[in-house]
Amino acid sequence: MSSSSDSSGSGPVSVPLPGGLVLREARAADLEQIGELLTARGEPEDAVDHRLVVEDPDAGWSACAVVVDGDRVVSTATLLDEEVRVGGVRLPAGQVELVATDRAYEGRGLVRALMGWAHARSATRGHVLQVMIGIPYFYRLFGYEYAIDIPPARLLRVPPRPGPGEAPAPRAARPADVPAMAALQDAAQGGFDVAMPHSAACWRWLLGHEAGSQWVLERCGAVVATGRTTPPGDGEVLLAEAAARDEEAARDLLRGVAASAPGHRVRAVHRAGTVTAAAWHGLAVAEPPAGAEQFYVRIPDSAALLGRLRPVFWRRLTDAGLDRAGRDLVLSTFGAHHRIPVGEDGLGEVVTGGPMQGPGAAGGAGVAPDHLPALLFGPHGMEGLSRIRPDVYAADEELYRALFPPLTADLLTYYVPY
């Protein structure tokens, strides 16, 4: 993708496209047109969300790009900064959001051009992966693959409060509550293998947007529970990202959310292994319909990501009691392969080589590149994927099952994926 300014951050991107169109960084003068486009192709709240992002000091206008036809904005996309945590390792990540194209300009490759801009910007931001939620299949066209399960949202029965008195009512969260809410979320996410918390900027946007409500529940002046609801609709209200200090606080949060939407049932996102999951055990009216719902993940540079994950791999090796010192870990994506030397006290640098069609001969493992995100972040691990994917396998099964176990995950995203 040629540009009058490269993607190294030396200046705003401006890319000529066929038909006289231009892809460039968005500007303050574009705000109204972008808002109108997002509203026309999505919801009115999308325009508010976009304004919150581009006017935020942590994001700004450089986080958004547009395609213009003269002075007319005809397509747009925004890249958010995220952080994915795996076993104590922090992975800078990007997330594409607020994508829209004027109907009259569809089918001209504008989203593809904008995804190219987003991925180039993501690289300059130091991101080693991208995660997103999006319409089925479409984003696989741009290198994304389904990898991480989205947890189910269960319809819950609201239990009566035991004993006399009313349940404490949750209130709308305020900026001063963010540290307490973030601490509750950190505690809730602590039991997951893979986690993505809200950034400081995202907390500001969540408190400022109109697509839902952020709640806190207090006890003796301290925040003991928090959650996020979408606007009531179809007789239900959705409670997501619920976190609580103890089970009674979790039940009071559920009661309070139900009371805030009289006549509506409560559907709550199940965060397995958390305080809220324990508090609401046995309250499910019915299990949600069976079906695969997953986050997209894109890995732009396998070697760079594997290099960042070496401390995680080493810990898994030592925890499993496996001594492979003096050997190489070998992972082939068939078009290329990666070797990681095993030392006495850690793993060496990743060395990438050319195609390797038979990694088993080197005592290694093979994984098709489109299954690598699921192997590194998903719920199946090497053992599970090898059962359903002929192009995922390992010669040393004990070793690679230890390196790539099934993982639990909890991702907090700007938009609730339901």
C-alpha positions in Angstrom: 0.0 0.0 0.0 1.8 3.1 -1.2 1.5 6.3 0.8 2.7 9.8 0.8 3.9 9.1 4.3 5.0 5.7 5.5 3.7 3.7 8.5 6.6 4.5 10.7 4.8 7.3 12.5 6.6 10.1 10.6 3.4 11.7 9.5 -0.3 11.3 8.8 -1.1 8.5 6.3 -2.6 9.6 3.0 -3.2 6.8 0.4 -4.7 7.2 -3.0 -7.3 4.6 -3.9 -9.0 3.7 -7.2 -11.7 6.1 -8.4 -10.1 9.2 -7.0 -10.7 8.2 -3.4 -8.2 8.8 -0.6 -7.6 7.0 2.6 -6.2 9.3 5.3 -6.1 9.9 9.0 -9.3 11.4 10.3 -9.5 15.1 11.3 -11.7 17.1 13.7 -13.5 18.6 10.7 -14.7 15.0 9.8 -16.4 14.5 13.1 -20.0 15.2 12.0 -19.7 13.2 8.8 -18.2 10.2 10.6 -21.0 10.3 13.2 -23.6 10.5 10.5 -22.0 7.5 8.7 -21.8 5.4 11.9 -25.4 6.2 12.7 -26.6 5.3 9.3 -24.8 2.0 9.2 -25.1 1.2 13.0 -26.6 2.9 15.9 -26.8 6.6 17.0 -24.7 5.7 20.1 -21.8 4.7 17.7 -21.4 8.4 16.9 -21.1 9.2 20.6 -18.6 6.4 21.1 -16.5 7.6 18.2 -16.4 11.1 19.6 -15.3 9.8 23.0 -12.4 7.9 21.4 -11.1 10.6 19.1 -11.4 13.4 21.7 -9.6 11.3 24.4 -6.0 12.2 25.1 -4.9 8.5 25.1 -6.4 7.8 21.6 -7.0 11.0 19.6 -7.7 11.5 16.0 -4.7 9.4 14.9 -6.7 6.4 16.1 -9.2 6.8 13.3 -8.9 6.8 9.5 -11.4 7.6 6.8 -11.8 7.1 3.1 -13.0 10.3 1.4 -14.4 11.1 -2.0 -13.4 14.8 -2.3 -14.7 16.2 1.0 -17.2 13.4 1.6 -16.4 10.7 4.2 -17.5 7.4 2.7 -15.8 4.8 5.0 -14.1 4.8 8.4 -12.5 2.5 11.0 -10.9 3.0 14.4 -8.0 1.2 16.1 -8.0 0.8 19.9 -5.1 0.0 22.1 -5.5 -3.1 24.2 -3.5 -5.5 26.4 -3.8 -9.2 26.6 -2.3 -11.0 29.6 -1.2 -14.6 29.4 0.4 -16.2 32.5 1.8 -12.9 33.7 3.1 -11.8 30.3 1.6 -8.6 28.9 1.0 -8.6 25.2 0.2 -5.2 23.5 -2.7 -5.7 21.2 -5.0 -3.7 18.9 -8.7 -3.9 18.3 -10.5 -2.6 15.3 -13.9 -1.0 16.0 -16.4 1.5 14.5 -16.1 0.2 11.0 -18.7 1.6 8.5 -19.0 2.2 4.7 -21.5 4.2 2.8 -23.8 1.8 1.0 -23.1 3.5 -2.3 -19.4 2.7 -1.9 -19.6 -0.9 -0.9 -17.8 -3.6 -2.9 -14.8 -1.3 -3.7 -12.3 -2.7 -1.2 -12.6 0.2 1.2 -12.8 -1.9 4.4 -9.8 -3.9 3.1 -7.8 -0.7 2.7 -8.8 0.5 6.2 -7.9 -2.9 7.7 -4.5 -2.5 6.1 -4.2 1.0 7.7 -5.3 -0.5 11.0 -2.8 -3.3 10.9 0.1 -1.0 9.9 -0.8 1.4 12.7 -1.1 -1.6 15.1 2.5 -2.6 14.2 3.8 0.9 14.8 2.1 0.8 18.2 4.0 -2.3 19.1 1.1 -4.6 19.1 1.9 -8.3 18.7 -1.6 -9.4 18.0 -5.1 -8.0 17.2 -8.4 -9.1 18.8 -11.9 -8.2 17.9 -15.5 -9.1 17.7 -17.2 -8.9 14.4 -19.7 -10.3 11.9 -19.3 -14.0 11.1 -16.6 -14.9 8.7 -16.0 -11.4 7.2 -12.9 -10.6 9.2 -11.3 -14.0 8.3 -10.7 -12.3 4.9 -8.2 -10.0 6.6 -6.2 -12.6 8.5 -8.3 -13.1 11.6 -9.3 -16.5 12.9 -11.8 -17.6 15.6 -9.8 -18.5 18.7 -11.2 -17.5 22.1 -14.7 -18.6 23.4 -17.2 -15.9 24.2 -18.8 -17.0 27.5 -22.6 -17.8 27.5 -25.2 -15.4 28.8 -27.7 -17.3 31.0 -31.2 -16.3 31.9 -31.3 -16.1 35.7 -33.9 -16.4 38.4 -33.5 -13.5 40.8 -33.5 -14.8 44.4 -35.4 -13.0 47.1 -33.3 -11.3 49.7 -33.0 -13.4 52.8 -34.3 -11.8 56.0 -35.9 -8.4 56.6 -34.9 -5.3 54.8 -34.3 -4.3 51.1 -31.3 -5.1 49.1 -28.9 -2.2 48.7 -29.5 -0.5 45.3 -26.6 -0.2 42.9 -26.0 3.2 41.5 -24.5 4.6 38.3 -20.7 4.5 38.4 -18.7 7.7 38.5 -15.1 8.5 37.4 -14.0 8.3 41.1 -15.2 4.6 41.1 -12.9 3.5 38.4 -10.0 2.3 40.6 -12.4 0.2 42.7 -14.1 -1.2 39.6 -10.7 -2.0 38.0 -9.6 -3.8 41.2 -12.7 -5.9 41.3 -12.2 -6.8 37.6 -8.5 -7.7 38.2 -9.6 -10.0 41.0 -12.2 -11.6 38.8 -9.8 -12.1 35.9 -7.0 -13.4 38.1 -8.3 -17.0 37.8 -8.2 -17.0 34.0 -5.3 -18.1 31.8 -5.9 -15.3 29.2 -7.3 -11.9 30.2 -7.9 -8.6 28.6 -8.8 -5.8 31.0 -10.2 -2.4 30.2 -7.7 0.3 29.5 -7.8 3.5 31.5 -9.2 5.2 28.4 -11.8 2.5 27.9 -13.1 3.1 31.4 -13.6 6.8 30.6 -15.5 5.9 27.4 -17.7 3.4 29.2 -18.8 6.0 31.7 -19.4 8.5 28.9 -21.3 6.5 26.3 -25.0 5.8 25.9 -25.0 2.2 24.9 -25.4 0.9 28.4 -24.9 1.5 32.1 -22.0 0.9 34.4 -23.1 0.0 37.9 -21.5 -0.1 41.3 -22.8 -1.5 44.6 -21.5 0.0 47.9 -21.3 -1.4 51.4 -20.2 0.8 54.2 -18.9 3.3 51.7 -16.8 0.8 49.7 -17.5 -0.5 46.3 -18.1 -4.2 46.6 -19.6 -5.1 43.2 -19.8 -3.8 39.7 -21.4 -4.7 36.4 -22.5 -3.4 33.1 -25.9 -3.6 31.5 -27.2 -3.0 28.0 -30.5 -1.1 27.5 -33.5 -3.3 28.3 -35.0 -4.9 25.2 -37.2 -7.8 24.2 -38.3 -8.2 27.8 -34.7 -8.7 29.0 -31.8 -6.8 30.4 -28.2 -8.1 29.9 -25.8 -8.0 32.8 -22.2 -8.3 31.7 -18.7 -7.9 33.3 -20.1 -8.5 36.8 -17.5 -8.7 39.5 -18.0 -8.8 43.3 -16.0 -9.0 46.5 -18.2 -11.7 47.9 -21.2 -13.8 47.0 -23.8 -11.7 48.9 -22.6 -8.6 47.0 -23.0 -10.5 43.8 -26.6 -11.5 44.7 -27.4 -8.0 45.7 -26.0 -6.7 42.4 -28.3 -9.1 40.6 -31.3 -8.1 42.6 -30.5 -4.4 42.1 -30.2 -4.8 38.3 -33.5 -6.6 38.2 -35.1 -3.9 40.2 -33.8 -1.2 37.8 -35.7 -2.8 34.9 -39.1 -3.8 36.3 -40.9 -6.4 34.2 -37.6 -7.5 32.5 -35.8 -10.8 33.0 -32.1 -10.7 33.7 -29.7 -12.5 31.4 -26.2 -12.5 32.9 -22.8 -13.4 31.4 -21.3 -16.5 33.1 -17.6 -15.9 34.1 -16.6 -19.4 35.2 -14.7 -19.7 38.4 -15.5 -16.2 39.7 -17.3 -15.0 42.8 -20.4 -14.1 40.6 -20.5 -17.5 39.1 -20.5 -19.1 42.5 -23.1 -16.7 43.8 -25.4 -17.4 40.9 -24.9 -21.1 40.8 -28.3 -22.9 40.5 -30.1 -19.7 39.4 -30.1 -20.4 35.7 -33.6 -20.8 34.3 -32.3 -22.5 31.2 -29.0 -22.9 29.4 -28.4 -20.7 26.4 -28.8 -22.3 22.9 -25.8 -24.3 21.9 -23.6 -22.5 19.3 -20.1 -21.4 18.7 -19.4 -17.8 19.7 -15.8 -16.7 19.6 -13.5 -13.7 19.5 -11.4 -13.2 16.5 -7.5 -13.1 16.9 -4.9 -12.1 14.3 -1.2 -12.9 14.6 0.8 -10.7 12.3 4.2 -12.1 13.2 4.4 -15.6 14.7 8.0 -15.4 15.7 7.5 -12.1 17.5 4.6 -13.4 19.5 6.3 -16.7 20.3 9.3 -14.7 21.5 7.1 -12.7 23.9 5.5 -15.9 25.2 8.8 -17.7 26.1 8.5 -17.1 29.9 5.1 -18.7 29.7 6.4 -21.7 27.8 9.3 -22.1 30.2 7.0 -22.0 33.2 4.8 -24.6 31.7 7.8 -26.9 31.0 9.1 -26.6 34.6 5.7 -27.0 36.1 5.3 -30.2 34.2 8.7 -31.4 35.3 9.9 -31.8 31.7 13.6 -31.6 31.2 14.4 -30.9 27.5 17.6 -29.0 28.1 19.9 -29.0 25.0 17.0 -29.6 22.6 15.0 -27.2 20.5 11.3 -26.7 20.7 10.1 -26.9 17.1 6.8 -25.5 15.9 6.1 -25.5 12.2 3.3 -23.6 10.5 4.4 -25.6 7.4 5.2 -22.5 5.3 7.8 -21.6 7.9 9.0 -23.1 11.2 10.3 -21.7 14.5 13.0 -23.2 16.8 13.4 -22.2 20.5 16.5 -23.6 22.2 15.9 -25.0 25.7 18.6 -24.1 28.2 19.2 -25.1 31.8 17.4 -22.0 33.1 15.3 -20.7 30.3 14.5 -20.6 26.6 16.6 -19.0 24.0 15.7 -16.6 21.2 13.3 -17.8 18.5 15.0 -18.7 15.3 12.7 -18.8 12.2 13.4 -21.0 9.2 11.8 -21.9 5.9 9.0 -24.4 5.1 8.9 -27.6 7.1 6.3 -30.1 6.0 7.4 -32.9 8.4 8.1 -31.4 11.9 7.6 -34.8 13.4 11.0 -35.8 12.1 12.5 -33.1 14.2 10.5 -34.1 17.2 8.4 -31.0 16.8 4.8 -30.0 16.3 2.8 -28.8 13.3 0.0 -26.3 13.3 -1.6 -24.7 10.3 -1.2 -20.9 10.5 -5.0 -20.4 10.7 -5.1 -22.6 13.8 -2.2 -20.9 15.6 -4.4 -18.3 17.4 -6.6 -21.1 18.8 -3.5 -23.1 19.9 -2.0 -20.2 21.8 -5.1 -18.6 23.3 -8.0 -21.1 22.9 -9.9 -23.7 25.0 -8.7 -26.8 23.2 -4.9 -26.8 23.5 -2.7 -29.2 21.5 -4.6 -32.3 22.6 -8.0 -31.0 21.7 -7.1 -29.4 18.4 -5.2 -32.4 17.3 -8.4 -34.4 17.6 -10.3 -32.2 15.2 -7.6 -30.8 12.9 -5.4 -33.1 10.9 -2.9 -30.3 10.4 -2.4 -29.8 14.2 -0.2 -32.6 15.7 2.9 -33.2 17.8 5.6 -35.9 17.7 6.4 -35.5 21.4 2.9 -35.4 22.7 3.8 -35.0 26.4 6.0 -32.0 25.6 3.6 -30.1 23.3 0.6 -30.8 25.4 2.4 -29.2 28.3 3.4 -26.2 26.2 0.0 -25.7 24.7 -2.7 -26.6 27.2 -6.4 -25.7 27.0 -6.8 -22.2 28.3 -9.6 -20.3 30.0 -10.1 -16.7 28.9 -11.9 -13.5 30.0 -11.8 -10.5 27.6 -13.4 -7.2 28.4 -14.2 -5.3 25.2 -15.6 -1.8 24.5 -18.7 -3.4 23.1 -20.5 -6.2 24.8 -20.4 -9.2 22.3 -24.0 -10.2 22.7 
